[in-house]
Amino acid sequence: MRVLSLYRQILRSLNSPKLELSYAARLAKKAEVRTIFMLGSEERSTHNIQDLIDTAEYALSHLREGKIPKHVQ
């Protein structure tokens, strides 16, 4: 349930007027989020799942501030 909530919150946050994204860019980011969550749904390792949840929470915190999260290497 927590993952579904994060997924919905991230998709909603991408509609924020704080983000300076064009309509096409918003759709592309939403498609990227869907793909990440779809691939994550196949994960079985609890450690990897927790890492994915932590990353989603990090991304959501940045989106709420009006920032696009950067890739962490």
TIBA-494412 format. One record per atom (N, C-alpha, C): residue number from 1; residue in three letters; atom name; x, y, z. Coordinates in pm, whole numbers, plus 50000, padded with zeros to 5 digits. Example, Ala and Ser with C-alpha at 12.3 -4.5 7.8 and 13.67 -1.06 7.14 Angstrom:
# residues 2
<rec><num>1</num><residuo>ALA</residuo><atomo>N</atomo><c1>51319</c1><c2>49431</c2><c3>50780</c3></rec>
<rec><num>1</num><residuo>ALA</residuo><atomo>CA</atomo><c1>51230</c1><c2>49550</c2><c3>50780</c3></rec>
<rec><num>1</num><residuo>ALA</residuo><atomo>C</atomo><c1>51320</c1><c2>49670</c2><c3>50780</c3></rec>
<rec><num>2</num><residuo>SER</residuo><atomo>N</atomo><c1>51285</c1><c2>49775</c2><c3>50708</c3></rec>
<rec><num>2</num><residuo>SER</residuo><atomo>CA</atomo><c1>51367</c1><c2>49894</c2><c3>50714</c3></rec>
<rec><num>2</num><residuo>SER</residuo><atomo>C</atomo><c1>51290</c1><c2>50003</c2><c3>50787</c3></rec>
This chain:
# residues 73
<rec><num>1</num><residuo>MET</residuo><atomo>N</atomo><c1>50082</c1><c2>49881</c2><c3>50000</c3></rec>
<rec><num>1</num><residuo>MET</residuo><atomo>CA</atomo><c1>50000</c1><c2>50000</c2><c3>50000</c3></rec>
<rec><num>1</num><residuo>MET</residuo><atomo>C</atomo><c1>50087</c1><c2>50127</c2><c3>50000</c3></rec>
<rec><num>2</num><residuo>ARG</residuo><atomo>N</atomo><c1>50199</c1><c2>50119</c2><c3>50072</c3></rec>
<rec><num>2</num><residuo>ARG</residuo><atomo>CA</atomo><c1>50290</c1><c2>50233</c2><c3>50081</c3></rec>
<rec><num>2</num><residuo>ARG</residuo><atomo>C</atomo><c1>50348</c1><c2>50267</c2><c3>49944</c3></rec>
<rec><num>3</num><residuo>VAL</residuo><atomo>N</atomo><c1>50381</c1><c2>50163</c2><c3>49867</c3></rec>
<rec><num>3</num><residuo>VAL</residuo><atomo>CA</atomo><c1>50440</c1><c2>50184</c2><c3>49735</c3></rec>
<rec><num>3</num><residuo>VAL</residuo><atomo>C</atomo><c1>50338</c1><c2>50249</c2><c3>49642</c3></rec>
<rec><num>4</num><residuo>LEU</residuo><atomo>N</atomo><c1>50216</c1><c2>50203</c2><c3>49646</c3></rec>
<rec><num>4</num><residuo>LEU</residuo><atomo>CA</atomo><c1>50111</c1><c2>50262</c2><c3>49562</c3></rec>
<rec><num>4</num><residuo>LEU</residuo><atomo>C</atomo><c1>50088</c1><c2>50408</c2><c3>49598</c3></rec>
<rec><num>5</num><residuo>SER</residuo><atomo>N</atomo><c1>50091</c1><c2>50438</c2><c3>49726</c3></rec>
<rec><num>5</num><residuo>SER</residuo><atomo>CA</atomo><c1>50076</c1><c2>50576</c2><c3>49772</c3></rec>
<rec><num>5</num><residuo>SER</residuo><atomo>C</atomo><c1>50190</c1><c2>50664</c2><c3>49720</c3></rec>
<rec><num>6</num><residuo>LEU</residuo><atomo>N</atomo><c1>50313</c1><c2>50616</c2><c3>49731</c3></rec>
<rec><num>6</num><residuo>LEU</residuo><atomo>CA</atomo><c1>50428</c1><c2>50691</c2><c3>49679</c3></rec>
<rec><num>6</num><residuo>LEU</residuo><atomo>C</atomo><c1>50415</c1><c2>50714</c2><c3>49528</c3></rec>
<rec><num>7</num><residuo>TYR</residuo><atomo>N</atomo><c1>50375</c1><c2>50609</c2><c3>49458</c3></rec>
<rec><num>7</num><residuo>TYR</residuo><atomo>CA</atomo><c1>50357</c1><c2>50617</c2><c3>49313</c3></rec>
<rec><num>7</num><residuo>TYR</residuo><atomo>C</atomo><c1>50258</c1><c2>50729</c2><c3>49277</c3></rec>
<rec><num>8</num><residuo>ARG</residuo><atomo>N</atomo><c1>50144</c1><c2>50729</c2><c3>49343</c3></rec>
<rec><num>8</num><residuo>ARG</residuo><atomo>CA</atomo><c1>50040</c1><c2>50830</c2><c3>49314</c3></rec>
<rec><num>8</num><residuo>ARG</residuo><atomo>C</atomo><c1>50087</c1><c2>50970</c2><c3>49351</c3></rec>
<rec><num>9</num><residuo>GLN</residuo><atomo>N</atomo><c1>50155</c1><c2>50982</c2><c3>49465</c3></rec>
<rec><num>9</num><residuo>GLN</residuo><atomo>CA</atomo><c1>50203</c1><c2>51113</c2><c3>49508</c3></rec>
<rec><num>9</num><residuo>GLN</residuo><atomo>C</atomo><c1>50307</c1><c2>51169</c2><c3>49411</c3></rec>
<rec><num>10</num><residuo>ILE</residuo><atomo>N</atomo><c1>50394</c1><c2>51083</c2><c3>49362</c3></rec>
<rec><num>10</num><residuo>ILE</residuo><atomo>CA</atomo><c1>50496</c1><c2>51128</c2><c3>49265</c3></rec>
<rec><num>10</num><residuo>ILE</residuo><atomo>C</atomo><c1>50428</c1><c2>51173</c2><c3>49136</c3></rec>
<rec><num>11</num><residuo>LEU</residuo><atomo>N</atomo><c1>50333</c1><c2>51095</c2><c3>49087</c3></rec>
<rec><num>11</num><residuo>LEU</residuo><atomo>CA</atomo><c1>50263</c1><c2>51134</c2><c3>48964</c3></rec>
<rec><num>11</num><residuo>LEU</residuo><atomo>C</atomo><c1>50190</c1><c2>51267</c2><c3>48982</c3></rec>
<rec><num>12</num><residuo>ARG</residuo><atomo>N</atomo><c1>50125</c1><c2>51286</c2><c3>49098</c3></rec>
<rec><num>12</num><residuo>ARG</residuo><atomo>CA</atomo><c1>50057</c1><c2>51412</c2><c3>49125</c3></rec>
<rec><num>12</num><residuo>ARG</residuo><atomo>C</atomo><c1>50155</c1><c2>51528</c2><c3>49135</c3></rec>
<rec><num>13</num><residuo>SER</residuo><atomo>N</atomo><c1>50269</c1><c2>51504</c2><c3>49197</c3></rec>
<rec><num>13</num><residuo>SER</residuo><atomo>CA</atomo><c1>50370</c1><c2>51608</c2><c3>49214</c3></rec>
<rec><num>13</num><residuo>SER</residuo><atomo>C</atomo><c1>50426</c1><c2>51656</c2><c3>49082</c3></rec>
<rec><num>14</num><residuo>LEU</residuo><atomo>N</atomo><c1>50427</c1><c2>51569</c2><c3>48983</c3></rec>
<rec><num>14</num><residuo>LEU</residuo><atomo>CA</atomo><c1>50478</c1><c2>51608</c2><c3>48851</c3></rec>
<rec><num>14</num><residuo>LEU</residuo><atomo>C</atomo><c1>50386</c1><c2>51709</c2><c3>48783</c3></rec>
<rec><num>15</num><residuo>ASN</residuo><atomo>N</atomo><c1>50264</c1><c2>51724</c2><c3>48832</c3></rec>
<rec><num>15</num><residuo>ASN</residuo><atomo>CA</atomo><c1>50171</c1><c2>51824</c2><c3>48777</c3></rec>
<rec><num>15</num><residuo>ASN</residuo><atomo>C</atomo><c1>50186</c1><c2>51961</c2><c3>48842</c3></rec>
<rec><num>16</num><residuo>SER</residuo><atomo>N</atomo><c1>50274</c1><c2>51971</c2><c3>48941</c3></rec>
<rec><num>16</num><residuo>SER</residuo><atomo>CA</atomo><c1>50290</c1><c2>52095</c2><c3>49016</c3></rec>
<rec><num>16</num><residuo>SER</residuo><atomo>C</atomo><c1>50335</c1><c2>52210</c2><c3>48926</c3></rec>
<rec><num>17</num><residuo>PRO</residuo><atomo>N</atomo><c1>50272</c1><c2>52326</c2><c3>48942</c3></rec>
<rec><num>17</num><residuo>PRO</residuo><atomo>CA</atomo><c1>50316</c1><c2>52443</c2><c3>48864</c3></rec>
<rec><num>17</num><residuo>PRO</residuo><atomo>C</atomo><c1>50455</c1><c2>52492</c2><c3>48907</c3></rec>
<rec><num>18</num><residuo>LYS</residuo><atomo>N</atomo><c1>50504</c1><c2>52445</c2><c3>49023</c3></rec>
<rec><num>18</num><residuo>LYS</residuo><atomo>CA</atomo><c1>50639</c1><c2>52481</c2><c3>49067</c3></rec>
<rec><num>18</num><residuo>LYS</residuo><atomo>C</atomo><c1>50745</c1><c2>52426</c2><c3>48972</c3></rec>
<rec><num>19</num><residuo>LEU</residuo><atomo>N</atomo><c1>50714</c1><c2>52312</c2><c3>48909</c3></rec>
<rec><num>19</num><residuo>LEU</residuo><atomo>CA</atomo><c1>50809</c1><c2>52250</c2><c3>48816</c3></rec>
<rec><num>19</num><residuo>LEU</residuo><atomo>C</atomo><c1>50795</c1><c2>52318</c2><c3>48681</c3></rec>
<rec><num>20</num><residuo>GLU</residuo><atomo>N</atomo><c1>50903</c1><c2>52368</c2><c3>48631</c3></rec>
<rec><num>20</num><residuo>GLU</residuo><atomo>CA</atomo><c1>50900</c1><c2>52435</c2><c3>48502</c3></rec>
<rec><num>20</num><residuo>GLU</residuo><atomo>C</atomo><c1>50921</c1><c2>52332</c2><c3>48392</c3></rec>
<rec><num>21</num><residuo>LEU</residuo><atomo>N</atomo><c1>50815</c1><c2>52257</c2><c3>48365</c3></rec>
<rec><num>21</num><residuo>LEU</residuo><atomo>CA</atomo><c1>50820</c1><c2>52153</c2><c3>48263</c3></rec>
<rec><num>21</num><residuo>LEU</residuo><atomo>C</atomo><c1>50711</c1><c2>52177</c2><c3>48160</c3></rec>
<rec><num>22</num><residuo>SER</residuo><atomo>N</atomo><c1>50742</c1><c2>52149</c2><c3>48036</c3></rec>
<rec><num>22</num><residuo>SER</residuo><atomo>CA</atomo><c1>50640</c1><c2>52156</c2><c3>47932</c3></rec>
<rec><num>22</num><residuo>SER</residuo><atomo>C</atomo><c1>50546</c1><c2>52036</c2><c3>47948</c3></rec>
<rec><num>23</num><residuo>TYR</residuo><atomo>N</atomo><c1>50436</c1><c2>52041</c2><c3>47878</c3></rec>
<rec><num>23</num><residuo>TYR</residuo><atomo>CA</atomo><c1>50339</c1><c2>51931</c2><c3>47883</c3></rec>
<rec><num>23</num><residuo>TYR</residuo><atomo>C</atomo><c1>50405</c1><c2>51800</c2><c3>47839</c3></rec>
<rec><num>24</num><residuo>ALA</residuo><atomo>N</atomo><c1>50482</c1><c2>51806</c2><c3>47732</c3></rec>
<rec><num>24</num><residuo>ALA</residuo><atomo>CA</atomo><c1>50550</c1><c2>51686</c2><c3>47680</c3></rec>
<rec><num>24</num><residuo>ALA</residuo><atomo>C</atomo><c1>50651</c1><c2>51634</c2><c3>47782</c3></rec>
<rec><num>25</num><residuo>ALA</residuo><atomo>N</atomo><c1>50723</c1><c2>51724</c2><c3>47848</c3></rec>
<rec><num>25</num><residuo>ALA</residuo><atomo>CA</atomo><c1>50821</c1><c2>51683</c2><c3>47948</c3></rec>
<rec><num>25</num><residuo>ALA</residuo><atomo>C</atomo><c1>50753</c1><c2>51617</c2><c3>48067</c3></rec>
<rec><num>26</num><residuo>ARG</residuo><atomo>N</atomo><c1>50635</c1><c2>51671</c2><c3>48107</c3></rec>
<rec><num>26</num><residuo>ARG</residuo><atomo>CA</atomo><c1>50560</c1><c2>51610</c2><c3>48217</c3></rec>
<rec><num>26</num><residuo>ARG</residuo><atomo>C</atomo><c1>50516</c1><c2>51468</c2><c3>48181</c3></rec>
<rec><num>27</num><residuo>LEU</residuo><atomo>N</atomo><c1>50466</c1><c2>51452</c2><c3>48060</c3></rec>
<rec><num>27</num><residuo>LEU</residuo><atomo>CA</atomo><c1>50425</c1><c2>51318</c2><c3>48016</c3></rec>
<rec><num>27</num><residuo>LEU</residuo><atomo>C</atomo><c1>50543</c1><c2>51222</c2><c3>48012</c3></rec>
<rec><num>28</num><residuo>ALA</residuo><atomo>N</atomo><c1>50658</c1><c2>51270</c2><c3>47967</c3></rec>
<rec><num>28</num><residuo>ALA</residuo><atomo>CA</atomo><c1>50777</c1><c2>51187</c2><c3>47960</c3></rec>
<rec><num>28</num><residuo>ALA</residuo><atomo>C</atomo><c1>50822</c1><c2>51146</c2><c3>48101</c3></rec>
<rec><num>29</num><residuo>LYS</residuo><atomo>N</atomo><c1>50818</c1><c2>51239</c2><c3>48195</c3></rec>
<rec><num>29</num><residuo>LYS</residuo><atomo>CA</atomo><c1>50857</c1><c2>51207</c2><c3>48334</c3></rec>
<rec><num>29</num><residuo>LYS</residuo><atomo>C</atomo><c1>50759</c1><c2>51107</c2><c3>48396</c3></rec>
<rec><num>30</num><residuo>LYS</residuo><atomo>N</atomo><c1>50630</c1><c2>51123</c2><c3>48367</c3></rec>
<rec><num>30</num><residuo>LYS</residuo><atomo>CA</atomo><c1>50531</c1><c2>51029</c2><c3>48419</c3></rec>
<rec><num>30</num><residuo>LYS</residuo><atomo>C</atomo><c1>50553</c1><c2>50889</c2><c3>48361</c3></rec>
<rec><num>31</num><residuo>ALA</residuo><atomo>N</atomo><c1>50587</c1><c2>50882</c2><c3>48234</c3></rec>
<rec><num>31</num><residuo>ALA</residuo><atomo>CA</atomo><c1>50616</c1><c2>50752</c2><c3>48171</c3></rec>
<rec><num>31</num><residuo>ALA</residuo><atomo>C</atomo><c1>50740</c1><c2>50689</c2><c3>48236</c3></rec>
<rec><num>32</num><residuo>GLU</residuo><atomo>N</atomo><c1>50838</c1><c2>50772</c2><c3>48267</c3></rec>
<rec><num>32</num><residuo>GLU</residuo><atomo>CA</atomo><c1>50960</c1><c2>50724</c2><c3>48333</c3></rec>
<rec><num>32</num><residuo>GLU</residuo><atomo>C</atomo><c1>50926</c1><c2>50667</c2><c3>48472</c3></rec>
<rec><num>33</num><residuo>VAL</residuo><atomo>N</atomo><c1>50841</c1><c2>50738</c2><c3>48546</c3></rec>
<rec><num>33</num><residuo>VAL</residuo><atomo>CA</atomo><c1>50800</c1><c2>50692</c2><c3>48679</c3></rec>
<rec><num>33</num><residuo>VAL</residuo><atomo>C</atomo><c1>50726</c1><c2>50559</c2><c3>48668</c3></rec>
<rec><num>34</num><residuo>ARG</residuo><atomo>N</atomo><c1>50635</c1><c2>50549</c2><c3>48573</c3></rec>
<rec><num>34</num><residuo>ARG</residuo><atomo>CA</atomo><c1>50559</c1><c2>50424</c2><c3>48554</c3></rec>
<rec><num>34</num><residuo>ARG</residuo><atomo>C</atomo><c1>50653</c1><c2>50308</c2><c3>48526</c3></rec>
<rec><num>35</num><residuo>THR</residuo><atomo>N</atomo><c1>50752</c1><c2>50331</c2><c3>48440</c3></rec>
<rec><num>35</num><residuo>THR</residuo><atomo>CA</atomo><c1>50847</c1><c2>50226</c2><c3>48404</c3></rec>
<rec><num>35</num><residuo>THR</residuo><atomo>C</atomo><c1>50929</c1><c2>50183</c2><c3>48526</c3></rec>
<rec><num>36</num><residuo>ILE</residuo><atomo>N</atomo><c1>50976</c1><c2>50278</c2><c3>48603</c3></rec>
<rec><num>36</num><residuo>ILE</residuo><atomo>CA</atomo><c1>51055</c1><c2>50247</c2><c3>48722</c3></rec>
<rec><num>36</num><residuo>ILE</residuo><atomo>C</atomo><c1>50973</c1><c2>50164</c2><c3>48821</c3></rec>
<rec><num>37</num><residuo>PHE</residuo><atomo>N</atomo><c1>50849</c1><c2>50205</c2><c3>48845</c3></rec>
<rec><num>37</num><residuo>PHE</residuo><atomo>CA</atomo><c1>50765</c1><c2>50131</c2><c3>48939</c3></rec>
<rec><num>37</num><residuo>PHE</residuo><atomo>C</atomo><c1>50728</c1><c2>49993</c2><c3>48884</c3></rec>
<rec><num>38</num><residuo>MET</residuo><atomo>N</atomo><c1>50709</c1><c2>49983</c2><c3>48754</c3></rec>
<rec><num>38</num><residuo>MET</residuo><atomo>CA</atomo><c1>50675</c1><c2>49853</c2><c3>48694</c3></rec>
<rec><num>38</num><residuo>MET</residuo><atomo>C</atomo><c1>50794</c1><c2>49757</c2><c3>48709</c3></rec>
<rec><num>39</num><residuo>LEU</residuo><atomo>N</atomo><c1>50914</c1><c2>49806</c2><c3>48682</c3></rec>
<rec><num>39</num><residuo>LEU</residuo><atomo>CA</atomo><c1>51032</c1><c2>49722</c2><c3>48698</c3></rec>
<rec><num>39</num><residuo>LEU</residuo><atomo>C</atomo><c1>51055</c1><c2>49689</c2><c3>48846</c3></rec>
<rec><num>40</num><residuo>GLY</residuo><atomo>N</atomo><c1>51030</c1><c2>49786</c2><c3>48932</c3></rec>
<rec><num>40</num><residuo>GLY</residuo><atomo>CA</atomo><c1>51045</c1><c2>49763</c2><c3>49075</c3></rec>
<rec><num>40</num><residuo>GLY</residuo><atomo>C</atomo><c1>50948</c1><c2>49661</c2><c3>49129</c3></rec>
<rec><num>41</num><residuo>SER</residuo><atomo>N</atomo><c1>50832</c1><c2>49648</c2><c3>49066</c3></rec>
<rec><num>41</num><residuo>SER</residuo><atomo>CA</atomo><c1>50732</c1><c2>49551</c2><c3>49113</c3></rec>
<rec><num>41</num><residuo>SER</residuo><atomo>C</atomo><c1>50779</c1><c2>49407</c2><c3>49096</c3></rec>
<rec><num>42</num><residuo>GLU</residuo><atomo>N</atomo><c1>50879</c1><c2>49387</c2><c3>49011</c3></rec>
<rec><num>42</num><residuo>GLU</residuo><atomo>CA</atomo><c1>50932</c1><c2>49251</c2><c3>48989</c3></rec>
<rec><num>42</num><residuo>GLU</residuo><atomo>C</atomo><c1>51043</c1><c2>49217</c2><c3>49088</c3></rec>
<rec><num>43</num><residuo>GLU</residuo><atomo>N</atomo><c1>51084</c1><c2>49313</c2><c3>49168</c3></rec>
<rec><num>43</num><residuo>GLU</residuo><atomo>CA</atomo><c1>51193</c1><c2>49293</c2><c3>49264</c3></rec>
<rec><num>43</num><residuo>GLU</residuo><atomo>C</atomo><c1>51148</c1><c2>49204</c2><c3>49379</c3></rec>
<rec><num>44</num><residuo>ARG</residuo><atomo>N</atomo><c1>51234</c1><c2>49114</c2><c3>49423</c3></rec>
<rec><num>44</num><residuo>ARG</residuo><atomo>CA</atomo><c1>51200</c1><c2>49022</c2><c3>49532</c3></rec>
<rec><num>44</num><residuo>ARG</residuo><atomo>C</atomo><c1>51284</c1><c2>49044</c2><c3>49658</c3></rec>
<rec><num>45</num><residuo>SER</residuo><atomo>N</atomo><c1>51398</c1><c2>49107</c2><c3>49645</c3></rec>
<rec><num>45</num><residuo>SER</residuo><atomo>CA</atomo><c1>51487</c1><c2>49130</c2><c3>49759</c3></rec>
<rec><num>45</num><residuo>SER</residuo><atomo>C</atomo><c1>51431</c1><c2>49242</c2><c3>49846</c3></rec>
<rec><num>46</num><residuo>THR</residuo><atomo>N</atomo><c1>51412</c1><c2>49212</c2><c3>49975</c3></rec>
<rec><num>46</num><residuo>THR</residuo><atomo>CA</atomo><c1>51356</c1><c2>49314</c2><c3>50065</c3></rec>
<rec><num>46</num><residuo>THR</residuo><atomo>C</atomo><c1>51450</c1><c2>49433</c2><c3>50079</c3></rec>
<rec><num>47</num><residuo>HIS</residuo><atomo>N</atomo><c1>51580</c1><c2>49410</c2><c3>50072</c3></rec>
<rec><num>47</num><residuo>HIS</residuo><atomo>CA</atomo><c1>51676</c1><c2>49522</c2><c3>50080</c3></rec>
<rec><num>47</num><residuo>HIS</residuo><atomo>C</atomo><c1>51663</c1><c2>49613</c2><c3>49959</c3></rec>
<rec><num>48</num><residuo>ASN</residuo><atomo>N</atomo><c1>51652</c1><c2>49553</c2><c3>49842</c3></rec>
<rec><num>48</num><residuo>ASN</residuo><atomo>CA</atomo><c1>51637</c1><c2>49633</c2><c3>49720</c3></rec>
<rec><num>48</num><residuo>ASN</residuo><atomo>C</atomo><c1>51504</c1><c2>49707</c2><c3>49719</c3></rec>
<rec><num>49</num><residuo>ILE</residuo><atomo>N</atomo><c1>51400</c1><c2>49643</c2><c3>49769</c3></rec>
<rec><num>49</num><residuo>ILE</residuo><atomo>CA</atomo><c1>51269</c1><c2>49708</c2><c3>49775</c3></rec>
<rec><num>49</num><residuo>ILE</residuo><atomo>C</atomo><c1>51276</c1><c2>49829</c2><c3>49868</c3></rec>
<rec><num>50</num><residuo>GLN</residuo><atomo>N</atomo><c1>51342</c1><c2>49813</c2><c3>49982</c3></rec>
<rec><num>50</num><residuo>GLN</residuo><atomo>CA</atomo><c1>51356</c1><c2>49925</c2><c3>50075</c3></rec>
<rec><num>50</num><residuo>GLN</residuo><atomo>C</atomo><c1>51437</c1><c2>50038</c2><c3>50012</c3></rec>
<rec><num>51</num><residuo>ASP</residuo><atomo>N</atomo><c1>51540</c1><c2>50005</c2><c3>49936</c3></rec>
<rec><num>51</num><residuo>ASP</residuo><atomo>CA</atomo><c1>51618</c1><c2>50107</c2><c3>49865</c3></rec>
<rec><num>51</num><residuo>ASP</residuo><atomo>C</atomo><c1>51531</c1><c2>50182</c2><c3>49765</c3></rec>
<rec><num>52</num><residuo>LEU</residuo><atomo>N</atomo><c1>51445</c1><c2>50110</c2><c3>49695</c3></rec>
<rec><num>52</num><residuo>LEU</residuo><atomo>CA</atomo><c1>51356</c1><c2>50173</c2><c3>49598</c3></rec>
<rec><num>52</num><residuo>LEU</residuo><atomo>C</atomo><c1>51256</c1><c2>50266</c2><c3>49668</c3></rec>
<rec><num>53</num><residuo>ILE</residuo><atomo>N</atomo><c1>51205</c1><c2>50224</c2><c3>49783</c3></rec>
<rec><num>53</num><residuo>ILE</residuo><atomo>CA</atomo><c1>51112</c1><c2>50308</c2><c3>49859</c3></rec>
<rec><num>53</num><residuo>ILE</residuo><atomo>C</atomo><c1>51184</c1><c2>50434</c2><c3>49908</c3></rec>
<rec><num>54</num><residuo>ASP</residuo><atomo>N</atomo><c1>51306</c1><c2>50417</c2><c3>49958</c3></rec>
<rec><num>54</num><residuo>ASP</residuo><atomo>CA</atomo><c1>51384</c1><c2>50534</c2><c3>50003</c3></rec>
<rec><num>54</num><residuo>ASP</residuo><atomo>C</atomo><c1>51409</c1><c2>50631</c2><c3>49888</c3></rec>
<rec><num>55</num><residuo>THR</residuo><atomo>N</atomo><c1>51440</c1><c2>50577</c2><c3>49772</c3></rec>
<rec><num>55</num><residuo>THR</residuo><atomo>CA</atomo><c1>51463</c1><c2>50662</c2><c3>49655</c3></rec>
<rec><num>55</num><residuo>THR</residuo><atomo>C</atomo><c1>51336</c1><c2>50735</c2><c3>49614</c3></rec>
<rec><num>56</num><residuo>ALA</residuo><atomo>N</atomo><c1>51223</c1><c2>50667</c2><c3>49621</c3></rec>
<rec><num>56</num><residuo>ALA</residuo><atomo>CA</atomo><c1>51095</c1><c2>50731</c2><c3>49586</c3></rec>
<rec><num>56</num><residuo>ALA</residuo><atomo>C</atomo><c1>51063</c1><c2>50843</c2><c3>49685</c3></rec>
<rec><num>57</num><residuo>GLU</residuo><atomo>N</atomo><c1>51090</c1><c2>50821</c2><c3>49812</c3></rec>
<rec><num>57</num><residuo>GLU</residuo><atomo>CA</atomo><c1>51065</c1><c2>50926</c2><c3>49912</c3></rec>
<rec><num>57</num><residuo>GLU</residuo><atomo>C</atomo><c1>51158</c1><c2>51045</c2><c3>49890</c3></rec>
<rec><num>58</num><residuo>TYR</residuo><atomo>N</atomo><c1>51283</c1><c2>51018</c2><c3>49854</c3></rec>
<rec><num>58</num><residuo>TYR</residuo><atomo>CA</atomo><c1>51379</c1><c2>51124</c2><c3>49822</c3></rec>
<rec><num>58</num><residuo>TYR</residuo><atomo>C</atomo><c1>51328</c1><c2>51205</c2><c3>49702</c3></rec>
<rec><num>59</num><residuo>ALA</residuo><atomo>N</atomo><c1>51287</c1><c2>51135</c2><c3>49597</c3></rec>
<rec><num>59</num><residuo>ALA</residuo><atomo>CA</atomo><c1>51238</c1><c2>51202</c2><c3>49477</c3></rec>
<rec><num>59</num><residuo>ALA</residuo><atomo>C</atomo><c1>51114</c1><c2>51286</c2><c3>49510</c3></rec>
<rec><num>60</num><residuo>LEU</residuo><atomo>N</atomo><c1>51025</c1><c2>51232</c2><c3>49588</c3></rec>
<rec><num>60</num><residuo>LEU</residuo><atomo>CA</atomo><c1>50902</c1><c2>51303</c2><c3>49624</c3></rec>
<rec><num>60</num><residuo>LEU</residuo><atomo>C</atomo><c1>50934</c1><c2>51430</c2><c3>49703</c3></rec>
<rec><num>61</num><residuo>SER</residuo><atomo>N</atomo><c1>51030</c1><c2>51423</c2><c3>49794</c3></rec>
<rec><num>61</num><residuo>SER</residuo><atomo>CA</atomo><c1>51066</c1><c2>51542</c2><c3>49872</c3></rec>
<rec><num>61</num><residuo>SER</residuo><atomo>C</atomo><c1>51120</c1><c2>51653</c2><c3>49781</c3></rec>
<rec><num>62</num><residuo>HIS</residuo><atomo>N</atomo><c1>51197</c1><c2>51615</c2><c3>49681</c3></rec>
<rec><num>62</num><residuo>HIS</residuo><atomo>CA</atomo><c1>51249</c1><c2>51715</c2><c3>49587</c3></rec>
<rec><num>62</num><residuo>HIS</residuo><atomo>C</atomo><c1>51138</c1><c2>51770</c2><c3>49498</c3></rec>
<rec><num>63</num><residuo>LEU</residuo><atomo>N</atomo><c1>51048</c1><c2>51685</c2><c3>49453</c3></rec>
<rec><num>63</num><residuo>LEU</residuo><atomo>CA</atomo><c1>50938</c1><c2>51731</c2><c3>49368</c3></rec>
<rec><num>63</num><residuo>LEU</residuo><atomo>C</atomo><c1>50849</c1><c2>51830</c2><c3>49444</c3></rec>
<rec><num>64</num><residuo>ARG</residuo><atomo>N</atomo><c1>50827</c1><c2>51804</c2><c3>49571</c3></rec>
<rec><num>64</num><residuo>ARG</residuo><atomo>CA</atomo><c1>50745</c1><c2>51895</c2><c3>49652</c3></rec>
<rec><num>64</num><residuo>ARG</residuo><atomo>C</atomo><c1>50809</c1><c2>52032</c2><c3>49667</c3></rec>
<rec><num>65</num><residuo>GLU</residuo><atomo>N</atomo><c1>50942</c1><c2>52036</c2><c3>49657</c3></rec>
<rec><num>65</num><residuo>GLU</residuo><atomo>CA</atomo><c1>51015</c1><c2>52163</c2><c3>49663</c3></rec>
<rec><num>65</num><residuo>GLU</residuo><atomo>C</atomo><c1>51023</c1><c2>52231</c2><c3>49527</c3></rec>
<rec><num>66</num><residuo>GLY</residuo><atomo>N</atomo><c1>50969</c1><c2>52165</c2><c3>49425</c3></rec>
<rec><num>66</num><residuo>GLY</residuo><atomo>CA</atomo><c1>50972</c1><c2>52222</c2><c3>49291</c3></rec>
<rec><num>66</num><residuo>GLY</residuo><atomo>C</atomo><c1>51100</c1><c2>52191</c2><c3>49216</c3></rec>
<rec><num>67</num><residuo>LYS</residuo><atomo>N</atomo><c1>51171</c1><c2>52087</c2><c3>49259</c3></rec>
<rec><num>67</num><residuo>LYS</residuo><atomo>CA</atomo><c1>51297</c1><c2>52048</c2><c3>49195</c3></rec>
<rec><num>67</num><residuo>LYS</residuo><atomo>C</atomo><c1>51283</c1><c2>51911</c2><c3>49132</c3></rec>
<rec><num>68</num><residuo>ILE</residuo><atomo>N</atomo><c1>51354</c1><c2>51893</c2><c3>49021</c3></rec>
<rec><num>68</num><residuo>ILE</residuo><atomo>CA</atomo><c1>51361</c1><c2>51760</c2><c3>48960</c3></rec>
<rec><num>68</num><residuo>ILE</residuo><atomo>C</atomo><c1>51477</c1><c2>51687</c2><c3>49027</c3></rec>
<rec><num>69</num><residuo>PRO</residuo><atomo>N</atomo><c1>51452</c1><c2>51567</c2><c3>49081</c3></rec>
<rec><num>69</num><residuo>PRO</residuo><atomo>CA</atomo><c1>51560</c1><c2>51491</c2><c3>49148</c3></rec>
<rec><num>69</num><residuo>PRO</residuo><atomo>C</atomo><c1>51673</c1><c2>51459</c2><c3>49049</c3></rec>
<rec><num>70</num><residuo>LYS</residuo><atomo>N</atomo><c1>51793</c1><c2>51467</c2><c3>49099</c3></rec>
<rec><num>70</num><residuo>LYS</residuo><atomo>CA</atomo><c1>51911</c1><c2>51432</c2><c3>49019</c3></rec>
<rec><num>70</num><residuo>LYS</residuo><atomo>C</atomo><c1>51939</c1><c2>51284</c2><c3>49035</c3></rec>
<rec><num>71</num><residuo>HIS</residuo><atomo>N</atomo><c1>52004</c1><c2>51227</c2><c3>48935</c3></rec>
<rec><num>71</num><residuo>HIS</residuo><atomo>CA</atomo><c1>52044</c1><c2>51086</c2><c3>48945</c3></rec>
<rec><num>71</num><residuo>HIS</residuo><atomo>C</atomo><c1>52158</c1><c2>51074</c2><c3>49045</c3></rec>
<rec><num>72</num><residuo>VAL</residuo><atomo>N</atomo><c1>52146</c1><c2>50979</c2><c3>49134</c3></rec>
<rec><num>72</num><residuo>VAL</residuo><atomo>CA</atomo><c1>52252</c1><c2>50955</c2><c3>49232</c3></rec>
<rec><num>72</num><residuo>VAL</residuo><atomo>C</atomo><c1>52330</c1><c2>50834</c2><c3>49186</c3></rec>
<rec><num>73</num><residuo>GLN</residuo><atomo>N</atomo><c1>52459</c1><c2>50850</c2><c3>49172</c3></rec>
<rec><num>73</num><residuo>GLN</residuo><atomo>CA</atomo><c1>52544</c1><c2>50740</c2><c3>49126</c3></rec>
<rec><num>73</num><residuo>GLN</residuo><atomo>C</atomo><c1>52612</c1><c2>50674</c2><c3>49243</c3></rec>
